[in-house]
Amino acid sequence: MSTLQPRAPYSSEELAALYPAHLHLQLVQVLLRHGERTPVSARFTSAGLAPYWPYCSAARHLRAAVLDPDTSAWSTLEWKRRLETFGPRDAPEVAAGPASSSSSSSSSSHHNVDDICDFGQLTDRGRETTYDLGRRLRRLYVDQLGFLPPAVIATDFLYLRSTPIPRALESLQQALHGLYPPHTRAANLPPPTILSRAVADETLFPNDSNCRRFAVLARAFARRAADRWNDTEDMAYLTKKLGRWMPEDSPRVAVDSRPRLNGIMDTINATAAHGPETRLPSDFYDPKVKAILEKIGVDEWFTGYKESQEYRTLGIGGLLADVVSRMVTSVEQTITNGRYEQMPKSGHPSPEPVRFGLSGCHDTTLAGALASLGAFEGDAWPPFTSHVAIELFRRDDDSSPTKPSPPGWGSWLKGLSSGGRVGRGDSAISRKLTPEMTEAEKRKLQGYFVRIRYNDKPVSIPGCKPPGKHLEGDESFCTLEAFKEIVDKFTPENWKQQCRANLDAPEFPSKPEPSGY
């Protein structure tokens, strides 16, 4: 399926099992795939699929910050966007949706030029599902668990980040809107901070465009997938069902055909998630076609994380290292408390600890992270609006002084409104690899556990299954020590430098390097 069918909220019995009374939830970090979108390029127009889709009414509700240099005053310019494209003899014309040519009323005609989506744009449907994800997160972490406050007067306890891709940012904003809708926000609530990075620094998705060595590895695994699958019965079945709509000069479906196999899957998933005006012929939605596309696509795109430590390091290691760093910093309860990304190292007062992180990202982020931890099983591609929740727990029966109990909501919210602080200095061990840590530093991590839920289902990490590396009786609760040790093995030392190194080295490991250990 291309659209996630979320499960019902946890029952009281399920909650009791998922959140044992002797474990205290301390930090949650959610990676969310953006919602439904249009294809990233126009494909299968020969099959009657319109290149431009009328599902983005946000194009009629745009706002820009504008500056008056004479007064230094800022104001808002409201505007709407229409897309312009090539017409006959390359004359410019306004792009229109598939129903505009048969439209009889001017209002319908305007609808089909004013709501036109750009390629790869979050659609109205995608906004709905990501908003609904925010509401589900609120139901769990606010209503059922009481972990987050029901209303906010400041958002310093939130870590919000997005990739530079607009659909990821907009999905994050929609989810935040569902988590804390307008009636839950104080009238004088300061604008929340959303972090972003320059594309060259981005690690919230596998950045093959700015990591040359990772691009080399990704191409090698793609070539291997082509060699493995192109001459199989599965691929012959795809060609039989879809080949008639492939370009005349490339009628055979293949991993490396034009369009590529993943591009075919992209368009099928996008059309399946939207209205009848943008549907393909029925052969595209054959369940066997979908199963084969996803099986081969998962092999091409994500097997590298399962088999190669270098692949994990360059593709997703930086992101998971940041996730672990925030957990360790939360444990240490220093001034940054997981917020080193937002605050300058100037000694200025720090905000309150981060309790909840929300990052707008992509299918390759989620599957890459899970596969690198040995927790991505099966052949299903992550549907739109999938999410991974990485939860940090403290065992309440551990009386170590390094594990203070957090204040109740009253004092915690008072601290937010009065600029209260929790300490000084950066985390001593948040970026320190396990082999470099002293025994005393390792003891600070004892009594803490990490659990990952993928689309509300707990997953297990192979390296956490041995005795002593998980919560007794539940392998899905990995000890923080074991989780950090696993991630440390593919944490980059200097990501940019490693991206430029070993460009001519063999692409595949000389011996097995399974993920999750």
VOGU-3710 file (C-alpha; in Angstrom, 3 decimals, decimal comma):
1> mstlqprapy> 0,000/0,000/0,000  1,222/3,525/-0,666  -0,944/5,140/2,009  -0,471/3,981/5,582  -3,516/2,489/7,251  -2,846/3,405/10,904  -3,894/1,031/13,627  -6,394/1,986/16,308  -5,075/3,665/19,481  -3,527/1,313/22,013
11> sseelaalyp> -5,953/-0,255/24,451  -5,323/0,063/28,180  -4,013/-3,524/28,206  -1,619/-2,781/25,340  -0,428/0,401/27,030  0,350/-1,468/30,218  2,480/-3,950/28,293  4,184/-1,357/26,060  4,885/1,112/28,866  5,638/-0,897/32,029
21> ahlhlqlvqv> 5,021/0,895/35,317  8,655/0,543/36,435  9,967/2,352/33,341  9,804/6,138/33,115  9,619/7,638/29,629  12,249/10,378/29,390  12,807/11,306/25,720  11,021/10,540/22,447  12,447/11,205/18,989  10,170/10,693/15,977
31> llrhgertpv> 11,341/10,415/12,381  8,397/10,886/10,036  8,184/10,295/6,336  6,360/13,056/4,490  2,775/12,546/3,435  1,307/11,762/0,043  2,838/13,713/-2,815  2,899/13,935/-6,587  5,514/11,995/-8,596  8,919/13,642/-8,789
41> sarftsagla> 8,667/13,726/-12,612  6,043/13,197/-15,297  5,841/9,547/-16,335  3,409/7,379/-18,286  1,702/10,201/-20,132  1,339/7,587/-22,883  -1,010/5,744/-20,538  -3,170/8,849/-20,176  -1,672/10,111/-16,911  -1,731/13,900/-16,723
51> pywpycsaar> 1,651/15,459/-15,885  0,117/18,106/-13,599  -2,254/17,261/-10,761  -4,860/19,584/-9,143  -4,417/18,451/-5,528  -2,405/21,283/-3,961  -4,782/24,002/-2,762  -1,917/25,388/-0,652  -0,821/27,121/-3,871  -3,714/29,551/-3,280
61> hlraavldpd> -2,711/30,300/0,317  0,932/31,364/0,200  2,523/34,040/2,375  5,902/35,708/2,233  7,743/37,929/4,694  8,563/41,270/3,054  10,699/44,105/4,355  10,105/47,843/3,942  13,670/49,239/3,911  12,427/52,774/4,653
71> tsawstlewk> 10,879/51,791/7,975  12,654/48,466/8,650  9,172/47,050/9,189  8,193/43,531/8,232  4,830/42,623/6,806  3,224/39,679/5,034  2,556/39,426/1,328  -0,242/37,026/0,474  -0,018/35,483/-2,969  -1,015/32,483/-5,040
81> rrletfgprd> 1,106/30,459/-7,389  0,371/29,136/-10,847  2,760/26,893/-12,730  3,876/27,833/-16,202  5,023/25,226/-18,694  5,740/24,707/-22,388  2,866/24,940/-24,843  2,767/24,416/-28,612  5,981/25,541/-30,331  7,419/26,144/-26,836
91> apevaagpas> 5,109/29,070/-26,190  4,525/29,490/-22,447  1,182/28,411/-21,039  -0,286/27,909/-17,594  -0,256/24,295/-16,448  -3,718/22,819/-15,911  -5,097/19,728/-14,261  -6,542/16,752/-16,134  -10,186/17,858/-15,914  -9,727/21,455/-17,106
101> sssssssssh> -10,251/20,723/-20,816  -13,735/19,310/-20,150  -14,645/21,879/-17,546  -17,772/23,911/-18,282  -17,626/26,533/-15,542  -15,054/29,244/-14,921  -14,820/28,280/-11,242  -13,890/24,702/-12,118  -11,410/25,955/-14,667  -9,727/28,201/-12,098
111> hnvddicdfg> -9,637/25,294/-9,642  -7,637/23,322/-12,173  -4,986/26,001/-12,679  -4,799/27,412/-9,135  -4,458/24,110/-7,285  -1,792/22,617/-9,529  0,989/20,712/-7,774  4,634/20,972/-8,623  6,529/17,718/-9,061  7,160/15,981/-5,744
121> qltdrgrett> 4,887/18,391/-3,858  2,931/17,490/-0,731  -0,734/17,254/-1,692  -3,844/18,077/0,288  -4,126/14,364/1,056  -0,555/14,369/2,356  -1,370/17,304/4,605  -4,350/15,434/6,010  -2,424/12,258/6,848  0,495/14,075/8,475
131> ydlgrrlrrl> -1,919/16,176/10,532  -3,604/12,938/11,579  -0,202/11,551/12,592  0,241/14,548/14,879  -3,148/13,858/16,425  -2,216/10,219/16,998  1,023/11,287/18,667  -0,998/13,631/20,875  -3,423/10,857/21,757  -0,538/8,632/22,881
141> yvdqlgflpp> 1,954/11,003/24,499  -0,465/13,596/25,890  -3,805/11,918/26,496  -2,831/8,332/27,284  0,650/8,619/28,805  0,671/12,192/30,140  4,267/12,476/28,909  3,802/15,800/27,121  1,860/18,801/28,436  -1,686/19,220/27,121
151> aviatdflyl> -1,090/22,908/26,348  2,036/24,924/25,609  3,302/28,351/26,619  6,708/27,715/25,028  8,133/25,075/22,708  11,681/24,801/24,047  11,021/21,186/25,016  10,544/20,300/21,320  13,364/19,504/18,912  12,012/20,195/15,423
161> rstpiprale> 14,037/19,579/12,294  13,408/19,016/8,607  15,346/18,247/5,465  15,512/21,065/2,871  12,853/19,326/0,758  9,597/21,347/1,055  7,340/18,291/1,421  9,304/17,196/4,484  9,098/20,624/6,124  5,394/20,966/5,370
171> slqqalhgly> 4,707/17,468/6,725  6,541/18,368/9,930  4,454/21,531/10,259  1,232/19,602/9,683  2,184/17,007/12,310  3,079/19,735/14,799  -0,298/21,349/14,087  -1,985/18,059/14,968  0,149/17,533/18,080  -0,584/21,015/19,407
181> pphtraanlp> -3,628/22,484/17,599  -4,381/26,212/17,989  -6,605/25,900/21,056  -3,730/24,297/23,019  -1,270/27,141/22,407  -0,918/30,181/24,626  -1,917/33,475/23,011  1,637/34,790/23,418  3,359/31,556/22,366  6,687/32,411/20,691
191> pptilsrava> 7,164/30,952/17,214  8,617/27,431/17,409  12,142/26,939/16,080  12,509/24,504/13,185  16,067/23,507/12,408  17,403/22,923/8,921  20,790/22,424/7,316  22,500/23,381/4,110  22,125/20,550/1,614  25,864/19,865/1,728
201> detlfpndsn> 25,592/19,215/5,501  22,371/17,220/5,453  22,362/13,831/7,181  18,622/13,528/7,768  18,482/11,550/4,535  21,114/9,462/2,726  22,950/12,277/0,959  24,455/10,690/-2,135  24,486/14,055/-3,917  26,993/15,479/-1,447
211> crrfavlara> 28,816/12,326/-0,345  30,807/11,007/-3,298  31,892/7,771/-1,681  28,321/6,965/-0,656  27,209/7,621/-4,246  29,827/5,121/-5,421  28,525/2,526/-2,980  24,883/3,173/-3,872  25,590/2,752/-7,601  27,432/-0,502/-6,931
221> farraadrwn> 24,524/-1,995/-4,977  22,118/-0,774/-7,680  24,200/-2,504/-10,361  24,219/-5,675/-8,308  20,429/-5,504/-7,980  20,147/-5,075/-11,761  22,375/-8,101/-12,338  20,378/-10,077/-9,793  16,868/-9,227/-10,991  16,785/-8,036/-14,616
231> dtedmayltk> 16,633/-11,517/-16,182  14,259/-13,121/-13,704  10,686/-14,338/-14,062  9,601/-11,535/-11,734  10,959/-8,882/-14,090  9,432/-10,670/-17,085  6,069/-10,455/-15,336  6,483/-6,705/-14,862  7,346/-6,274/-18,538  4,326/-8,358/-19,530
241> klgrwmpeds> 1,978/-6,191/-17,457  3,551/-2,746/-17,934  5,817/-2,949/-20,964  3,211/-1,617/-23,400  3,386/1,776/-21,641  7,168/1,974/-21,485  9,005/4,206/-24,001  9,420/2,688/-27,463  13,199/2,780/-27,179  13,100/1,024/-23,745
251> prvavdsrpr> 10,068/-1,294/-23,678  11,515/-3,698/-21,126  11,035/-3,060/-17,413  14,322/-3,347/-15,501  16,065/-2,037/-12,404  17,963/0,354/-14,673  15,335/0,902/-17,377  13,993/4,312/-18,400  12,073/5,075/-16,262  13,946/3,121/-13,604
261> lngimdtina> 12,126/0,519/-11,590  11,982/2,768/-8,521  10,531/5,548/-10,695  7,773/3,247/-11,885  6,986/2,360/-8,272  7,032/6,061/-7,350  4,387/6,945/-9,900  2,203/3,945/-9,057  2,280/4,774/-5,342  1,506/8,445/-5,952
271> taahgpetrl> -1,435/7,678/-8,239  -2,832/5,025/-5,894  -2,970/7,611/-3,106  -5,054/10,144/-5,026  -8,211/10,663/-7,046  -9,604/8,959/-10,158  -8,499/11,810/-12,448  -4,893/10,697/-12,003  -5,130/6,923/-12,175  -3,204/4,558/-14,404
281> psdfydpkvk> -4,624/1,509/-16,204  -5,596/-1,364/-13,922  -2,489/-3,468/-14,701  -0,380/-1,016/-12,705  -2,308/-1,904/-9,545  -2,016/-5,673/-9,884  -1,076/-6,875/-6,356  1,658/-9,090/-7,804  3,130/-6,085/-9,650  3,248/-4,155/-6,394
291> ailekigvde> 4,836/-7,024/-4,477  7,566/-7,506/-7,084  8,296/-3,778/-7,360  8,689/-3,427/-3,608  10,768/-6,591/-3,201  13,271/-5,510/-5,857  13,178/-1,867/-4,781  13,974/-2,760/-1,178  16,889/-4,909/-2,342  18,284/-2,143/-4,552
301> wftgykesqe> 17,958/0,684/-2,056  18,362/-0,827/1,411  20,432/-4,025/1,253  23,608/-1,957/1,460  22,691/-0,909/5,003  22,292/-4,536/6,011  25,562/-5,739/4,493  28,132/-2,931/4,664  29,356/-0,970/7,658  30,730/1,739/5,352
311> yrtlgiggll> 27,315/2,028/3,684  25,679/2,482/7,085  28,319/4,964/8,204  28,028/7,279/5,211  24,324/6,829/4,534  22,676/7,110/7,962  25,403/6,964/10,641  25,467/10,711/11,231  21,732/10,861/11,899  21,660/7,919/14,306
321> advvsrmvts> 24,745/9,282/16,062  22,804/12,508/16,662  19,840/10,512/17,989  22,088/8,660/20,435  23,861/11,871/21,431  20,578/13,468/22,449  19,700/10,456/24,560  23,065/10,428/26,319  22,888/14,178/26,904  19,392/13,753/28,337
331> veqtitngry> 20,808/11,151/30,705  23,543/13,477/31,858  21,023/16,282/32,477  23,449/19,056/31,520  22,646/22,524/30,225  22,173/21,390/26,616  19,961/18,404/27,391  19,870/17,337/23,802  19,653/20,893/22,518  23,244/21,515/21,494
341> eqmpksghps> 22,037/21,872/17,898  19,918/24,937/18,663  22,079/26,968/21,034  25,408/28,743/20,431  28,322/27,715/22,640  28,417/31,128/24,263  27,517/30,356/27,861  24,126/32,014/27,480  21,219/30,544/29,448  19,894/27,360/27,920
351> pepvrfglsg> 16,258/26,371/27,434  14,668/23,470/29,259  15,527/19,872/28,343  14,203/18,404/25,139  11,509/15,830/25,788  10,193/15,321/22,271  11,841/15,440/18,857  10,051/15,528/15,513  12,009/15,344/12,250  10,486/15,637/8,775
361> chdttlagal> 12,298/13,265/6,439  11,838/10,544/3,820  11,266/6,846/3,128  15,002/6,358/2,611  15,620/7,846/6,072  13,272/5,462/7,860  14,244/2,313/6,003  17,938/3,223/6,102  17,847/3,732/9,863  15,890/0,544/10,554
371> aslgafegda> 17,995/-1,557/8,161  21,210/-0,253/9,757  19,924/-1,469/13,121  18,926/-4,860/11,733  15,269/-4,007/12,331  13,890/-3,611/8,775  12,295/-6,903/7,880  10,267/-7,952/4,864  9,885/-6,440/1,421  7,361/-3,659/2,085
381> wppftshvai> 8,395/-0,134/1,135  7,643/2,464/3,874  4,224/3,965/3,043  3,569/7,690/3,015  3,404/9,201/6,526  5,230/6,284/8,109  7,112/7,090/11,283  9,771/5,678/13,573  9,545/6,538/17,285  12,783/6,103/19,253
391> elfrrdddss> 11,959/6,155/22,966  14,340/6,493/25,912  13,232/5,044/29,265  14,668/5,179/32,758  14,136/2,301/35,156  12,483/3,729/38,261  13,986/1,151/40,577  17,483/2,465/39,789  18,378/4,912/42,559  21,619/6,151/40,996
401> ptkpsppgwg> 22,117/9,886/41,619  22,775/10,353/37,902  19,120/9,600/37,220  17,043/12,370/38,841  13,312/12,283/38,655  11,869/15,048/36,480  9,586/17,657/38,049  5,848/17,505/37,725  4,075/19,498/35,027  3,506/22,464/37,314
411> swlkglssgg> 7,156/23,186/38,091  8,253/22,150/34,607  5,913/24,604/32,890  6,867/27,281/35,410  10,482/26,769/34,399  9,569/27,271/30,756  7,814/30,550/31,457  10,540/31,919/33,735  13,556/30,872/31,708  14,665/28,277/34,265
421> rvgrgdsais> 17,908/26,363/33,704  18,982/22,840/34,512  22,760/23,046/34,592  25,862/24,220/32,780  28,313/22,750/30,322  28,041/20,465/27,318  27,522/16,743/27,646  30,802/15,062/28,552  30,128/11,798/26,766  27,352/12,467/24,235
431> rkltpemtea> 29,749/12,296/21,258  32,265/9,922/22,811  32,449/6,464/21,254  32,028/3,459/23,538  35,659/2,255/23,316  36,802/5,707/24,480  34,535/5,808/27,532  35,735/5,070/31,047  33,948/2,557/33,216  32,554/5,410/35,298
441> ekrklqgyfv> 31,118/7,027/32,175  29,575/3,745/31,062  27,920/3,356/34,448  26,053/6,625/33,841  24,125/4,877/31,078  23,022/1,962/33,230  19,339/1,709/34,049  18,281/3,264/30,721  16,568/1,504/27,829  15,809/2,298/24,196
451> riryndkpvs> 12,758/1,020/22,356  11,907/1,600/18,672  8,381/1,503/17,297  7,873/1,504/13,523  4,343/2,582/12,610  3,270/1,784/16,194  4,784/-1,712/16,193  7,841/-2,413/18,393  10,849/-3,838/16,558  13,825/-5,770/17,912
461> ipgckppgkh> 17,534/-5,242/17,260  19,609/-8,434/16,879  22,536/-7,166/18,936  20,208/-6,433/21,864  18,881/-9,994/22,183  21,726/-11,551/24,260  21,172/-11,630/28,029  22,137/-8,411/29,752  21,586/-6,279/26,653  17,840/-5,846/26,995
471> legdesfctl> 15,146/-5,448/29,612  14,503/-8,795/31,194  11,463/-10,359/29,572  11,245/-7,967/26,592  13,897/-7,940/23,845  12,414/-4,809/22,248  13,830/-2,745/25,153  17,531/-2,475/24,350  19,860/-1,200/27,066  21,163/2,259/26,219
481> eafkeivdkf> 24,691/0,902/26,571  24,095/-1,795/23,966  22,204/0,529/21,629  24,943/3,140/21,757  27,643/0,508/21,203  25,846/-0,721/18,066  25,423/2,773/16,618  28,977/3,777/17,569  30,313/1,124/15,197  28,962/3,039/12,192
491> tpenwkqqcr> 29,195/6,589/13,542  31,342/8,654/11,155  34,465/10,265/12,635  34,440/13,037/10,033  31,582/12,536/7,610  32,669/15,041/4,976  36,222/13,763/4,968  35,087/10,160/4,749  32,746/11,076/1,887  35,778/12,202/-0,133
501> anldapefps> 37,985/9,219/0,751  38,435/5,724/-0,715  36,737/6,603/-3,985  38,564/3,806/-5,824  38,329/1,222/-3,029  36,194/-1,933/-3,442  32,504/-1,212/-2,977  31,573/-4,438/-1,200  32,987/-5,625/2,137  35,501/-8,448/2,018
511> kpepsgy> 33,733/-10,297/4,832  30,187/-10,243/6,235  29,264/-7,073/8,152  25,655/-7,704/9,213  23,724/-4,799/10,660  22,314/-4,581/14,150  25,366/-5,791/16,080
//
